[in-house]
Each structure stands twice: as C-alpha cells, then as structure tokens.
Amino acid sequence: MDFEIPGEMVEFLGRIDTFIEEKIKPIERRDDNIRFFDQRREYARTDWENGGVPRGDWYKVLREMRDEADAAGFLRWALPDYLGGSNGSNLGMAVIREHLAAKGLGLHNDLQNESSIVGNFPTVLMIHAVGTENQRKWCEPMITGDMRMSFGLTEPGHGSDATWLETTAYRDGDEWVINGKKRWNTGLDTATHDMIFARTSGKPGEANGITCFVVPTDTPGFEVEFMWWTFNMPSEHAELTLDNVRVSGPDCILGEEGKGLEMANMFVHENRIRQAASGVGAAQYCVNEAVAYAKERVVFGRPLWRNQAIQFPLAEMQTRIEMVRNLVYKTAWYLDRNHHMEVSDKVSMANYQANRLVCEAADLAIQVHGGIGYSRHKQFEHIYRHHRRYRITEGSEEIQIRRVAQRLFGVDVKRPDDPNIIGRSAPGAV
C-alpha cells in the first residue's frame, strides 16, 4: 500500500497556502476583521440582542471569502466537474481539511460555520443525485449561497432515534400537509428552504415511510420559535414548529416518497469523514502550539519541555494523532471505492475517535500553557467548544460505536435506509 500523498495533491496544497496568504489573509486583517478571530471572536460574531444569531457583518466577511475562493477555483474542488468542480476525492478532501485545520483559526477555514475555501456541499450532492430536473437547477444557487437549505431531522423528543420522529405529513388533494416540531434545525436564521423529514406511512421505529420534504421557509405555518444558545456562540440552531404547513408539486419531495432516510444517510457519511479529518488537523495544531510553548517557557531555571510530565502526555497525544490520521485516510480511500453503507463502520470509527482526540488535545494544550492556555487569547477553548459538539451531532459517539459493534458481531446491515446508521442527534452547518 502506498502511503505517499500524491504529488498533485502536494502541489495543490501549496497553491492553497499561496492563495491564503495573498487573498484571504488581507481580508482577515482589513477593517479590524481580525476581531472575528482574536479574543473578541465570540462577542464580535454574535448578535446578542437578536436571539444570539450570527451578525450580518460576520456573514458578509464569510461571503467575501467564499466568492474569492470560488473565483480562484478552490471552493468547488470536491464537486463533480458538471457542477464546476474538480471531481475531488474523499481522500483528497480529508488531506485538505486536515491541512487547513492544522493552521489554526482563520478565515481560510472557520470551524464554527464550517465555511472553508474548499467547500463541503453534501446537500448539493444529495439534490443532484436524486433530485428532479428542476431541483437540480438549485445546485448552482446553493453553491453560491443565493439559495440556502437547512436540514430538519432532529425533534424535541427524538434525536438518535430518528425512525421514531413524530412529525407527520398527509395528502390533502394535490397538497401535503405537514405538522410537527424540529430542534437544532441549523441555519434557519438565513435559510430560504428547509429539508423536513416527516412520517408519511409505516409505523414508529420503521425506517421506511419517512419522506424528505423541501419547504420554503416563508410558507404559512412554518414558525421559527427561537434559536438555542449553545456552548459555542453564535447559534443558528432553531426550534421550529410546523402547523398545517402545505406544500405541493413534484419539487416538494426530495428522493422517493417514504425513502427520506436514504437522504439523511448520504448526508451524514459525507460529513463524518470530513469532520474527522478536521479533528485530526485541529488536534495537530494544539500539539504543535503546546510543543512550541514548552520549548520557550522557562520554569525553575530550565525549559518546560525538559519535564517528563510535559513530554510524555504530548508524545502520547502525537502517537494517537498519527494513528487516527491513518485511520481517516484509509477510510476516505475506501469511501472513494465503495458505496458509503459498505464502509459505514469504518466511517464511524474514524469520526468518533477523531472527535475525542481533538477535545483531549485541546484540553492538553490548555494544561501545558497554564493560565494563558485558559484564556481566550489562545484558540484552544474555541477548538474545544466547537469540536465537543461533534461527539453528539452527526450521530452521537454512542450511536457510532453501536454501528461498529453491529458489524463486529455480524449484524449485517447493508440497506441504505437502515435506521441504525442515522443517529443524527443535532445538525451541523453546511
């Protein structure tokens, strides 16, 4: 097996680095935009008087970054060529996401909004794969941000147990009528449309019978109650009520009626492996910063790194990073060659291990730095608060461990609508 990163990928990473220095860093430094990334970041990004949602000027900076990246040919790299992309692979995206996260916090790859110069577009891929002819026309405005799609699966009473969701939809003539509630419905502060998963047939607990509806957010009865304030602010994670929401026409359903969980599975597998790669990169950043600090910090008359109490934890963490990195790369390589359901256990392994890894790496970096590590003048608290959510969202780590155990003990689950793969307790931004 060849473990070398292909030469063309190394060259691409070099071009990314040059683009960041020449185009993105100047935006970051201009007009005090650095306030979004230094110790003021949480305050600067959050509209505290308007429900805690992201500020408009923060979104404006993110939009400028995305436009620059798109013009330079980076934003769509992972998309197929017919969507303006470069047919990028899962392995390539893993390498890129790790590389960008290892640089630390910056406009090039923001953790909180999952906004990067190399974009992640799982909903675009979903719509192009299973959408109607007219729905496929949405792909371009979704890429540019002119059309914004949210993802409504989780409910107040149901997260990982997605097959038990209580939102329902029934036919009334040519229309569908949707009733229910959604929670952690990310992005509804600016979304134009929402993917609403509702039971249209079958019994609670059955995977079949759940349909994915595409609902314009200005539809009567579609009511955003409030945004949840979270560990990591700002927050666009909405509490949503659907009261006799009516939709109609061939474009109101994504995919087949009753097969909506296939959409959810496609979404989470695309996201999980890329989140894992970002976790490895952010963990490496934490270790790199801790090592640099330990080499320059002098205590009791000698460099801090001379103490085994500092050396050993960092050496152990670096070893774990190397192991998880190789797991992520191998899994992404397999994902490029197999249907995502065939390697779902490997995706789960990589994801939950990487999520734990980065949280523990951030905690270790705080400890090595002492008091200054605890401050917001370092990035470790932000990294921890962001990545801690992934031990719950996109499938809690318990759900993902269960998936590994199913495969380990011979529970052969290959159906794309399998309820045991979902486990999406709360959505992430896309």
Wavefront OBJ file of the C-alpha trace (Angstrom):
o trace
v 0.000 0.000 0.000
v 1.338 3.427 -0.970
v 1.118 5.916 1.904
v 2.537 8.845 -0.058
v 0.270 11.827 -0.629
v 0.115 12.132 -4.451
v 2.373 14.782 -5.934
v -0.537 16.659 -7.489
v -2.165 16.926 -4.046
v 1.045 18.282 -2.525
v 1.158 20.853 -5.325
v -2.488 21.723 -4.709
v -1.844 22.296 -1.003
v 0.956 24.652 -1.971
v -1.393 26.637 -4.178
v -3.908 26.759 -1.331
v -1.258 28.171 1.018
v -0.274 30.843 -1.503
v -3.929 31.780 -2.055
v -4.490 32.125 1.691
v -1.509 34.446 2.097
v -2.232 36.560 -0.972
v -6.038 36.773 -0.919
v -7.556 35.595 2.356
v -5.193 36.986 4.994
v -5.580 40.561 3.645
v -9.373 40.275 4.082
v -8.858 38.911 7.591
v -6.628 41.876 8.550
v -8.725 44.582 6.846
v -11.183 46.836 8.696
v -10.493 45.140 12.020
v -11.923 41.867 10.670
v -9.404 40.195 12.935
v -11.962 40.786 15.705
v -13.772 37.730 14.385
v -10.730 35.549 15.097
v -8.867 37.017 18.077
v -10.003 37.020 21.722
v -13.084 39.068 20.747
v -14.359 36.426 18.318
v -17.421 35.185 20.201
v -18.592 38.704 21.063
v -17.874 40.052 17.569
v -19.676 37.246 15.750
v -22.819 37.159 17.889
v -25.847 39.418 17.644
v -26.605 39.156 21.344
v -29.640 41.448 21.132
v -31.253 39.492 18.289
v -31.539 35.984 19.674
v -27.827 35.187 19.607
v -27.661 34.605 15.842
v -24.551 35.389 13.760
v -24.084 39.069 12.905
v -24.609 40.280 9.385
v -21.096 41.727 9.133
v -19.660 38.326 10.095
v -21.663 36.660 7.325
v -20.505 39.358 4.924
v -16.854 38.526 5.567
v -17.542 34.807 5.111
v -19.336 35.523 1.840
v -16.389 37.555 0.561
v -14.040 34.681 1.369
v -16.258 32.181 -0.441
v -16.542 34.427 -3.514
v -12.753 34.809 -3.686
v -12.272 31.056 -3.278
v -14.832 30.313 -5.977
v -13.251 32.755 -8.404
v -9.857 31.148 -7.785
v -11.190 27.642 -8.425
v -10.857 26.273 -4.877
v -14.376 26.399 -3.424
v -15.898 23.699 -5.658
v -12.877 21.393 -5.751
v -14.717 18.406 -4.239
v -17.744 18.730 -6.550
v -18.132 16.915 -9.882
v -16.947 18.757 -12.982
v -20.519 19.247 -14.206
v -21.063 21.428 -11.124
v -17.888 23.397 -11.797
v -15.726 21.253 -9.535
v -12.609 19.144 -9.963
v -14.056 15.715 -9.094
v -12.165 15.788 -5.824
v -11.976 12.549 -3.860
v -12.880 11.829 -0.247
v -9.218 11.091 0.414
v -8.246 14.411 -1.123
v -10.816 16.240 0.985
v -9.517 14.517 4.113
v -5.985 15.680 3.351
v -7.166 19.227 2.606
v -9.419 19.518 5.658
v -6.654 18.317 7.951
v -4.158 20.702 6.343
v -6.441 23.708 6.769
v -7.450 22.892 10.353
v -3.807 22.418 11.345
v -3.241 26.091 10.521
v -5.479 27.133 13.409
v -8.374 29.540 13.459
v -8.749 31.852 10.480
v -10.941 32.981 7.620
v -9.454 30.261 5.405
v -11.330 27.535 7.316
v -13.726 28.634 10.015
v -14.755 25.928 12.455
v -17.951 27.426 13.758
v -19.679 27.977 10.431
v -17.887 25.127 8.671
v -17.056 27.653 5.985
v -13.893 26.945 4.057
v -12.028 27.997 0.933
v -12.516 24.364 -0.141
v -16.228 23.890 0.371
v -18.192 20.943 1.690
v -21.523 20.584 -0.130
v -23.332 17.402 0.949
v -26.794 18.841 0.291
v -25.777 19.864 -3.229
v -24.590 16.318 -3.936
v -27.817 14.913 -2.482
v -30.005 17.089 -4.689
v -28.001 16.416 -7.817
v -28.014 12.675 -7.148
v -31.743 12.188 -6.523
v -33.463 15.466 -7.373
v -35.921 16.186 -10.148
v -34.759 18.044 -13.231
v -35.954 21.315 -11.742
v -34.453 20.573 -8.307
v -31.050 20.072 -9.931
v -31.236 23.680 -11.071
v -30.971 24.627 -7.385
v -27.386 23.363 -7.196
v -25.733 26.494 -8.572
v -27.524 29.000 -6.281
v -26.879 26.655 -3.343
v -23.157 26.694 -4.110
v -23.064 30.484 -4.397
v -25.208 30.949 -1.291
v -28.129 32.607 -3.060
v -30.302 29.639 -2.094
v -29.744 28.307 1.428
v -31.000 24.898 2.511
v -31.384 23.788 6.136
v -31.770 20.231 7.425
v -34.668 19.362 9.751
v -34.430 15.833 11.141
v -33.982 16.100 14.926
v -37.027 16.771 17.123
v -37.580 17.786 20.756
v -38.312 14.174 21.666
v -36.133 12.390 19.111
v -32.501 12.691 18.098
v -30.556 9.488 17.575
v -33.838 7.573 17.418
v -34.724 9.247 14.126
v -37.074 6.475 12.988
v -39.361 7.403 15.867
v -39.807 11.018 14.786
v -43.296 12.412 15.369
v -43.551 14.991 12.583
v -46.151 13.746 10.111
v -47.430 14.626 6.657
v -50.617 13.561 4.897
v -52.117 14.168 1.480
v -54.958 16.626 1.052
v -55.836 16.633 -2.629
v -52.769 17.794 -4.540
v -51.078 19.088 -1.392
v -49.144 17.632 1.505
v -49.930 18.937 4.993
v -47.048 18.808 7.498
v -47.366 19.055 11.286
v -44.723 18.691 13.949
v -41.678 20.217 15.601
v -37.963 20.249 14.850
v -34.990 21.076 17.048
v -31.384 22.039 16.212
v -32.604 22.954 12.752
v -29.360 24.644 11.780
v -29.196 27.700 9.549
v -32.781 28.887 9.805
v -31.704 32.451 10.517
v -30.960 32.868 6.796
v -32.289 29.732 5.059
v -34.608 30.037 2.078
v -35.656 26.360 2.213
v -35.651 23.561 4.766
v -35.438 19.793 4.346
v -38.174 18.489 6.643
v -38.263 14.787 7.424
v -41.787 13.597 8.235
v -43.537 10.254 8.527
v -45.938 9.677 5.657
v -46.550 5.934 6.147
v -45.477 2.984 8.241
v -45.150 2.635 11.996
v -42.901 4.377 14.542
v -39.479 2.763 14.524
v -39.635 1.708 10.864
v -37.041 3.171 8.524
v -39.352 3.166 5.527
v -42.222 5.621 5.470
v -40.260 8.784 6.252
v -40.237 11.371 3.472
v -37.898 14.307 2.910
v -39.882 17.446 2.048
v -38.349 20.655 0.712
v -40.234 23.518 2.360
v -39.763 27.231 1.585
v -39.180 28.983 4.912
v -41.776 31.656 4.129
v -44.570 29.072 3.898
v -47.535 29.843 6.218
v -47.357 27.761 9.390
v -43.557 27.483 9.241
v -42.583 29.197 12.505
v -39.077 29.583 13.951
v -39.739 29.835 17.691
v -36.212 30.761 18.838
v -32.535 29.926 18.461
v -30.875 27.758 21.084
v -27.952 29.430 22.826
v -25.149 26.910 22.880
v -21.717 26.139 24.306
v -20.274 27.747 21.191
v -21.899 31.035 20.175
v -23.248 32.467 17.919
v -26.021 29.960 17.245
v -28.349 29.469 14.312
v -29.781 26.217 15.683
v -33.533 26.733 15.618
v -36.561 25.390 17.423
v -39.167 25.026 14.670
v -42.923 24.492 14.690
v -44.808 23.249 11.605
v -48.522 23.975 11.894
v -50.504 22.727 8.897
v -47.689 23.645 6.531
v -48.830 22.975 2.961
v -46.536 22.080 0.072
v -47.297 20.720 -3.363
v -45.842 19.917 -6.751
v -43.142 17.476 -7.925
v -40.362 19.517 -6.318
v -41.684 19.420 -2.767
v -40.207 15.943 -2.133
v -36.508 15.081 -2.405
v -35.960 11.497 -3.494
v -38.669 8.881 -3.246
v -41.718 9.152 -1.045
v -41.086 7.129 2.116
v -37.337 6.845 1.460
v -36.198 10.045 3.157
v -33.730 8.394 5.489
v -31.631 7.476 2.471
v -31.040 11.224 2.146
v -30.022 11.501 5.785
v -27.542 8.635 5.478
v -25.952 10.191 2.405
v -25.623 13.485 4.280
v -24.005 12.128 7.445
v -21.461 9.902 5.732
v -20.213 12.798 3.607
v -19.881 14.961 6.713
v -18.473 12.463 9.215
v -15.243 11.667 7.394
v -14.509 15.348 6.723
v -15.216 16.285 10.305
v -12.827 13.540 11.375
v -10.095 14.971 9.163
v -10.660 18.457 10.587
v -10.443 16.989 14.081
v -7.049 15.463 13.307
v -5.810 18.776 11.908
v -7.040 20.803 14.883
v -5.507 18.261 17.278
v -2.188 18.620 15.469
v -2.425 22.396 15.811
v -2.928 22.042 19.571
v 0.101 19.764 19.948
v 2.275 21.983 17.740
v 1.393 25.036 19.804
v 1.970 23.196 23.083
v 5.388 21.955 21.959
v 6.440 25.429 20.816
v 5.358 26.938 24.127
v 7.076 24.226 26.180
v 10.341 24.880 24.343
v 10.319 28.620 25.054
v 8.808 28.635 28.541
v 11.384 28.537 31.350
v 10.357 27.253 34.796
v 12.587 26.537 37.789
v 15.534 27.626 35.709
v 15.125 25.300 32.747
v 12.840 24.857 29.683
v 9.419 23.462 30.464
v 9.763 20.658 27.926
v 12.565 19.078 29.955
v 9.975 17.751 32.389
v 8.652 14.282 31.601
v 5.254 15.404 32.891
v 5.154 17.606 29.790
v 6.991 15.324 27.357
v 5.044 12.129 27.916
v 1.457 13.403 27.502
v 2.434 15.257 24.327
v 4.272 12.218 22.967
v 1.242 10.047 23.692
v -1.065 12.566 22.016
v 1.166 12.786 18.930
v 1.093 8.998 18.681
v -2.705 8.986 18.809
v -2.881 11.716 16.159
v -0.744 9.613 13.839
v -2.935 6.549 14.356
v -6.223 8.386 13.839
v -4.822 10.243 10.826
v -4.014 6.949 9.136
v -7.463 5.590 10.011
v -9.120 8.670 8.498
v -7.057 8.478 5.304
v -7.666 4.737 4.895
v -11.397 5.145 5.474
v -11.627 8.024 2.996
v -9.747 5.868 0.459
v -12.273 3.048 0.966
v -15.153 5.522 0.738
v -13.946 6.525 -2.722
v -14.172 2.897 -3.854
v -17.321 1.587 -2.191
v -20.934 2.530 -1.505
v -20.938 4.549 1.700
v -23.052 1.939 3.515
v -20.377 -0.704 2.933
v -17.835 1.223 4.988
v -20.168 2.904 7.466
v -18.494 1.158 10.414
v -15.084 2.493 9.359
v -16.530 5.996 8.943
v -17.958 5.731 12.461
v -14.621 4.561 13.879
v -12.750 7.460 12.294
v -15.332 10.036 13.302
v -15.829 9.243 16.973
v -12.120 8.650 17.556
v -11.164 11.938 15.893
v -13.815 13.849 17.840
v -12.495 12.523 21.137
v -8.927 13.123 20.028
v -9.285 16.823 19.287
v -11.154 17.557 22.523
v -8.439 15.861 24.544
v -5.691 17.579 22.533
v -7.239 20.996 23.206
v -7.511 20.183 26.906
v -3.866 19.071 26.990
v -2.732 22.249 25.214
v -4.588 24.333 27.799
v -2.842 22.444 30.589
v 0.617 22.819 29.069
v 0.093 26.555 28.573
v -1.232 27.053 32.095
v -3.180 30.236 32.753
v -2.656 31.700 29.298
v -3.990 28.482 27.795
v -7.226 29.016 29.687
v -7.599 32.498 28.219
v -9.426 33.369 25.029
v -6.205 34.860 23.709
v -5.335 31.302 22.722
v -7.511 29.262 20.381
v -7.778 26.110 22.462
v -11.057 26.968 24.186
v -12.659 27.734 20.821
v -11.383 24.485 19.320
v -12.678 22.514 22.292
v -16.097 24.158 22.315
v -16.551 23.656 18.587
v -15.417 20.053 18.325
v -17.157 18.970 21.519
v -20.482 19.163 19.690
v -19.398 16.529 17.181
v -19.373 13.929 19.925
v -23.150 14.433 19.839
v -24.062 15.723 16.370
v -23.892 13.834 13.060
v -24.571 10.732 15.174
v -23.529 10.619 18.824
v -20.404 8.628 19.553
v -22.550 6.020 21.304
v -24.588 5.518 18.125
v -21.420 5.266 16.079
v -19.849 2.767 18.461
v -23.058 0.742 18.179
v -22.617 0.727 14.398
v -19.109 -0.661 14.810
v -20.428 -3.307 17.211
v -23.152 -4.325 14.747
v -20.556 -5.056 12.101
v -18.240 -6.673 14.640
v -20.908 -9.100 15.846
v -22.231 -9.937 12.413
v -25.362 -7.811 12.253
v -25.115 -7.311 8.519
v -26.878 -4.046 7.766
v -26.492 -3.021 4.147
v -29.803 -1.348 3.361
v -29.367 2.363 2.582
v -32.428 3.141 4.705
v -31.110 1.334 7.789
v -32.228 3.229 10.920
v -29.133 2.293 12.893
v -26.834 4.434 10.779
v -28.635 7.721 11.200
v -28.135 8.769 14.789
v -28.035 12.415 13.884
v -28.773 13.985 17.254
v -28.348 17.511 16.006
v -27.401 19.023 12.678
v -24.211 20.754 11.726
v -23.977 23.731 9.406
v -23.366 23.011 5.762
l 1 2 3 4 5 6 7 8 9 10 11 12 13 14 15 16 17 18 19 20 21 22 23 24 25 26 27 28 29 30 31 32 33 34 35 36 37 38 39 40 41 42 43 44 45 46 47 48 49 50 51 52 53 54 55 56 57 58 59 60 61 62 63 64 65 66 67 68 69 70 71 72 73 74 75 76 77 78 79 80 81 82 83 84 85 86 87 88 89 90 91 92 93 94 95 96 97 98 99 100 101 102 103 104 105 106 107 108 109 110 111 112 113 114 115 116 117 118 119 120 121 122 123 124 125 126 127 128 129 130 131 132 133 134 135 136 137 138 139 140 141 142 143 144 145 146 147 148 149 150 151 152 153 154 155 156 157 158 159 160 161 162 163 164 165 166 167 168 169 170 171 172 173 174 175 176 177 178 179 180 181 182 183 184 185 186 187 188 189 190 191 192 193 194 195 196 197 198 199 200 201 202 203 204 205 206 207 208 209 210 211 212 213 214 215 216 217 218 219 220 221 222 223 224 225 226 227 228 229 230 231 232 233 234 235 236 237 238 239 240 241 242 243 244 245 246 247 248 249 250 251 252 253 254 255 256 257 258 259 260 261 262 263 264 265 266 267 268 269 270 271 272 273 274 275 276 277 278 279 280 281 282 283 284 285 286 287 288 289 290 291 292 293 294 295 296 297 298 299 300 301 302 303 304 305 306 307 308 309 310 311 312 313 314 315 316 317 318 319 320 321 322 323 324 325 326 327 328 329 330 331 332 333 334 335 336 337 338 339 340 341 342 343 344 345 346 347 348 349 350 351 352 353 354 355 356 357 358 359 360 361 362 363 364 365 366 367 368 369 370 371 372 373 374 375 376 377 378 379 380 381 382 383 384 385 386 387 388 389 390 391 392 393 394 395 396 397 398 399 400 401 402 403 404 405 406 407 408 409 410 411 412 413 414 415 416 417 418 419 420 421 422 423 424 425 426 427 428 429 430
